[in-house]
Amino acid sequence: ADVYAIPTRDTEYARAEIPGKIFEPMMMGKPIAASRISDIPIILDGGKCGLLPRPGDVDSLAQSIGYLIDNPKEAKLLAAKAKERYFENYCMKQFERKINAVYDRLEE
């Protein structure tokens, strides 16, 4: 895929979840257009790692996808930042490190 889209409607359920599928394109270094809902803006560093169209807004999503397709250099830059952010914060190695730090504090 040239662009990874994660369209989400604004529902109670969507506001309470983090879609696990957001981590796949981050890990692969693919440009992302994901709805601005839940913790997605935090994961994508406020839009520094992907575009954040309005949830449930088809036109906003289409514009974001079109922008990434029409601007390959910008898309590549966002994708690289997303990949870097994934490996610095969200990969299993980071989760292991964070969990071990909690256990280490408990043992003190």
N, C-alpha and C positions, 0 to 999 in steps of 0.2 A: 504494500500500500504506500502511496505517496504521502498521504495525509491520514491521520487517525482521528476520527470524529467520535466524540462521546456526548451525544445529545441527551439531555435529561430534562424532564419537566419538573416544575416546582411543586413538589408534593411533600407531605409530612415525612413519608418514608425516604424520599430522596434527600431531604435536609438532614436526616439522621444517619445516613450511610456514607461510606467512602467507596466508590466503585473500584474494585480491585483491578479492573481492566485498564485503569489509567497507568498502572506501573509497567505493563507490557511495552507500550510504545516508548515510554521513557527509557526502559532498559535497552531497547533496540535503536534508540536515537532517531525516532520518527517525529515529525512535527505533529502537534496536537491542537485540536480545537475542542474544548470541553466546556460544558455549561458551567456558568459562574454560580455554583450552588454547593452547599455542604463545605467540606474542607478542600475542595478542588482548587480554589484560588490560593490556598496556603501551600498545597502540594506543588502547584505550578508557579510558586513564588510571585504571586500577584500579577501574573502575566509575563514574567520574564522568561518562562520556560514553555509557553504555549499561549494560544489565544483563548479568551474567556467570553464567548457569546452569552447572551441572556438566555436563561433556561426557558425552554418551550417556544422560543422565537426562531421559527424556521428561516426567516430572512437573515437574522443575525448569524445563524449557523452557516448558511450558504455564503454570506459575505466573508466569514472567517475562513472557510475552506477555500473559496476563490482567491482570497488574499495569499494564503499559503502556496497555492498552485502558481499564482501569477508572480510571486516574489520568492523564487527558489533560494536565493542567498539568505534572505531573512528566515525562511523556513528552516534552512540548514543550521543557522545560528541558534534559533529557538530549540531545535531538536538536540543540538550538542549540549546546550545548557540543561535541558531536561535530563539527558543521559548522565551528565555530571552530577546533577542534583539527586538522581535516583541512587547512584552508587555512593554518594556521600551521606545519604539520609535514610533510604528506604529498602536497600537490598538486605537479604537475609544476614549477611555478615554484620551489618549495622544493627539489626535487631538483636542478634546474638550478643554483640558488644554492650548494648544498652541493657539487656536483661541481666547479663553477668554483672554489670555495674550495680544494679539493684540488689542482686544477691550478695555481692561483696559488702554493700552498706548494711545489709541485714545481719551479716556475720560479725560486724564490728561491735 
